[in-house]
């Protein structure tokens, strides 16, 4: 090489074209690596959380391969709707291979709250501990209805006992045989809630909590829990929640637990589940204005003349 000549390929020459191609190839590979790292980060963050478990759930539910069965009475929507005085709305059960029927709309001024929960989910337990009292007040006084959808996202997270599935089945048994006790039983399942990774409550302990909650027809509920009569329905209802659609909601499907929907709008909670946050969201979603503490109050009704 002559002194002073550049060793870079001349522009437009074959060496320059090859160098450009090589640089383009390197850039493409770099982009692919970055994209793979980004996807891996997202994937691992999803798997690392206790809430978003779609892949695990789908595989688990499909491999269980149980025959279709009807759903529990009073859960035609895959949930049980509870209204004034904590009384459940009576409906039929979802028949095998049929689509759930959305609950009827509330009367004007009555707030519609839907709740999707897994009874092993620690975050669901925190929500319940912090908000159960005000939910009970709103619902019992007729200010709101609460439609509870038990789902089993964490069936594989209880040391082989399938507690998530068994607890949701127990809730379905109560919905079938003692629907007006459902709210209290639902609340009882979050009292001293088992931790994820433990065996959870035994069937006998689930029956005991039902009894302590004032559940009627306890013999039938006991048999239902022991036989896991609605486990196939729980699996199907969970898949329906994950696949969507969610009628009347601004989200296509359920991806986390708990999921709270107020008058069709998803409540984006913080980790602390401050009851005031939910109260403010309910107030905003309902479009009503309240004075003082932002807690919904029942719509006034006329008192019949004597």
Buried (B, 14 or more C-beta within 10 A) or exposed (E): EEEEEEEEBEEEEEEEEEEEEEEEEEEEEEEEEEEEEEEEEEEEEBEEEBBBBBEBBBEBBEEEEEEEBBBBBBBBBBBBBBBBEBBBBEBEBBEEEEEBEBBEEBEEBBBBBBBBBBBBBBBBBBBBBBBBEBBBBBBBBBBBBBBBBBBBBBBBBBEEBBBBBBBBBBBBBBBBBBBBBBBBBBBBBBEEBBEBEEEBBEBEEBBBBBBEBEBBBBEBBBBBBBEBBBBBBBBBBBBBBBEEEBEEBEBEBBBBBBBBBBBBBBBEBEEEBEBEBBBBBBBEBBEBEBEEEBBBBBBEEEEEEE
